[in-house]
Amino acid sequence: MGFLRKLFGPSQEEVWRRLAEETGSSFVDGGFWRGSKVLIRVKEWTITLDTFTESGGKHSTTYTRLRAPYLNKDGFRFRIYRKSVFSGLGKLFGMQDIEVGDPEFDEPFIIQGNNPAKVKQLLSHDPLRTMIAGQPNFHVQVKDDEGWFGAEFPEGVDELYFAVPGVIKDVDRLKSLFKVFALILHLLCHLDSAYEDDPEIRLA
């Protein structure tokens, strides 16, 4: 075990347990089949960190994923991701490509949204742009809940969604991703595109 640890570094479980301890969040051991996850509360929102695997033929890819359900007041959708050779594949759903007026941010990222003015407002926040730019691999978007939350959630619940290939085992990077999520949710409220309430609280 010591040899493997020296060769591959600490395990995902070790790192994520440490992350939970240092952030005061909850580590959930899902076992071999379901996988582990970390749940962190930010105000009334719950951010879930986990992994999932996509298989294609003889190969499979594991992704690190963060999700946070929230009540989307106005259907505002956006996507922000680093440019790559596959960037053109993401130009879907009728969302426009947007430039925010910061060449150092506009150049490495593709920014899309169904409300360009709101996207620019969101990314006018300098600390948010700085935190996103500091991520070596980044892909965040607002997605329909797609039934993931179950039938008990009301209409209008969407999720802030992040996923990149590989298992992230860098505590500082994971902390920074939690901060990005928390800040985006906070700014969406200021843009009047999200409620600060927990989706479950609003069911009544």
Secondary structure, DSSP 8 states (H G I E B T S, - for coil): -HHHHHHH-S-HHHHHHHHHHHHT-EEE--HHHH--EEEEEETTEEEEEEEEEEEETTEEEEEEEEEEEEEBSS---EEEEE--TTGGGG--TT-EE---S-HHHHTTEEEEES-HHHHHHHTT-HHHHHHHHT-SS-EEEEEE-TTTT-TTS-TTEEEEEEEEES----HHHHHHHHHHHHHHHHHHHHTTSB-SS-TTGGG-
